[in-house]
Amino acid sequence: MLSELPLLSLTIWTPILGGIAVLFVGDDSPAKARRLALVVAVATFVLSLPLWTGFDVTTAAMQFGEFWPWISAFKINYHLGVDGFSMPLVLLTTFITVLVVIAGWEVVQYRVAQYMAAFLIMEGLMIGVFAALDAILFYVFFEAMLIPMFLVIGIWGGPRRVYATIKFFLYTFFGSVFMLIALLYMYFKSGSFEILEFHQLKLGMTEQILIFLSFMLAFAVKVPMFPVHTWLPDAHVEAPTGGSVVLAAITLKIGGYGFVRFALPITPDASASLDWLIIGMSLIAVVYIGLVALIQQDMKKLIAYSSIAHMGFVTLGFFVMFAILRSTNSLSGAALGIQGGMVQMVSHGFISGAMFLCVGVLYDRVHSRQIQDYGGVANTMPVFASFMVLFGFANAGLPGTSGFIGEFMVVLASFKGSFWIAFLAALTLILGAAYTLWLIKRVVFGEVVHKHVAELQDINTREFTILLVLAVAVLGLGLWPQPLTDVLQASVNNLVQHVAVSKL
């Protein structure tokens, strides 16, 4: 029954059409716009659940496939499908969007319908990115999702929002132009825009290197990797809370997803030859960016730099497999690194979203993100403080939380490739604890020295519900990661076996 329904199309187009409907409600009826947005977001999440319950974990083949000719003259098709890499990210998107709509329920009072519509439309476009199996369809969704985020930051952002939006747009658009050139080259070589056919396309070493570098420019900006990371702190600081949550929890994951869907399977020899470049950039993100996070005075900027450091673990896990294959020829060790990177992506979606929501709770009350304006919050907001401490521990990689699982898997895999890679990667456990606990100490604990902190009221039912759901997700994945690793296993093994065979 499930296989007969166009579940992916429903999951993509329900929020897009729902967002358009919210726009038609207009800003004259904000309450109605909020209710409709919540109904659409919840309906989309419910529609996405059969993707999990009906997923066959024993195969790496694309599931829930849909295929219709689109532009037949150029063999461009509306082709959708999900595997172990994309399906969890679709669910992460639908899950986070529900929380973002609820989080903006009372806070957003300006152009409410437009705000809610932007997030719903962006949700559908991001799901399209994860589900597209046609390269042009992927590119259309990839570029279109920039527009709602551009508007969210530019309209509801902070004082420097115009600068942040233009920087965000230019960085991302610049990288994606090179990706389009690579896609067109492979189309003329293969006669198709099918991504899975690109995986089997025979390419020489020079071709692979140029195509790999094109993909790297597009996806490194999205992750973002050092040194093309500078747009992210500005975007986070200026974005409203909902924008920061979606940016960190979902948008950054598109960069990581792009590496496993395009760069690794299409250009395996170039990936193996240039793995040192990605590993080096990843380790710089883990170590250097972790040190940069230590000196931040703005809570949002600290968490933004933390996101860059944690996403460095994702790309490290994906590319350390070549060092493992060279040193031990262990396919299982290589698979562990990729699996760890994917678990880290999902975990980071929960934790970073929760951290930005915590900052949003404080900002809504005090209208400041500066750490020095707080201190002793636990004395006046004990329930909120409990949640913030939990998410802080998860961000630092405390065992029992989701933050530990992915990082542990990547470090364990790195040891199979190189002791020094593993040693440098493991420094994030120290640096992460340093900057996160330093933040918690200055904001949550200590004496109340500011009058506005003494007058703070604890979280309301709406805020408690959002943070509780995320706390359950963080602890659930941390204590029982097997459902996620089972979903990933077949696709990860298939990718490793594919990449281990040279195309030359």
Sequence and secondary structure as in RCSB ss.txt:
>XXXX:A:sequence
MLSELPLLSLTIWTPILGGIAVLFVGDDSPAKARRLALVVAVATFVLSLPLWTGFDVTTAAMQFGEFWPWISAFK
INYHLGVDGFSMPLVLLTTFITVLVVIAGWEVVQYRVAQYMAAFLIMEGLMIGVFAALDAILFYVFFEAMLIPMF
LVIGIWGGPRRVYATIKFFLYTFFGSVFMLIALLYMYFKSGSFEILEFHQLKLGMTEQILIFLSFMLAFAVKVPM
FPVHTWLPDAHVEAPTGGSVVLAAITLKIGGYGFVRFALPITPDASASLDWLIIGMSLIAVVYIGLVALIQQDMK
KLIAYSSIAHMGFVTLGFFVMFAILRSTNSLSGAALGIQGGMVQMVSHGFISGAMFLCVGVLYDRVHSRQIQDYG
GVANTMPVFASFMVLFGFANAGLPGTSGFIGEFMVVLASFKGSFWIAFLAALTLILGAAYTLWLIKRVVFGEVVH
KHVAELQDINTREFTILLVLAVAVLGLGLWPQPLTDVLQASVNNLVQHVAVSKL
>XXXX:A:secstr
 GGGS HHHHHHHHHHHHHHHHHHH TT HHHHHHHHHHHHHHHHHHHHHHHHT  TT  S EEEEEEEEEGGGT
EEEEEEE TTTHHHHHHHHHHHHHHHHHTTTT  SSHHHHHHHHHHHHHHHHHHHHB BHHHHHHHHHHTHHHHH
HHHHHHS TTHHHHHHHHHHHHHHHHHHHHHHHHHHHHHHS  BHHHHHH    HHHHHHHHHHHHHHHHHHTT 
TTS THHHHHHHHS HHHHHHIIIIIHHHHHHHIIIIIHHH HHHHHHTHHHHHHHHHHHHHHHHHHHHT  BHH
HHHHHHHHHHHHHHHHHHHHHHHHHHHT  HHHHHHHHHHHHHHHHHHHHHHHHHHHHHHHHHHHH   BGGG  
 HHHH HHHHHHHHHHHHHHTT TTSHHHHHHHHHHHHHHHH HHHHHHHHHHHHHHHHHHHHHHHHHTSS   S
HHHHT     HHHHHHHHHHHHHHHHHHH  HHHHHHHHHHHHHHHHHHTS   
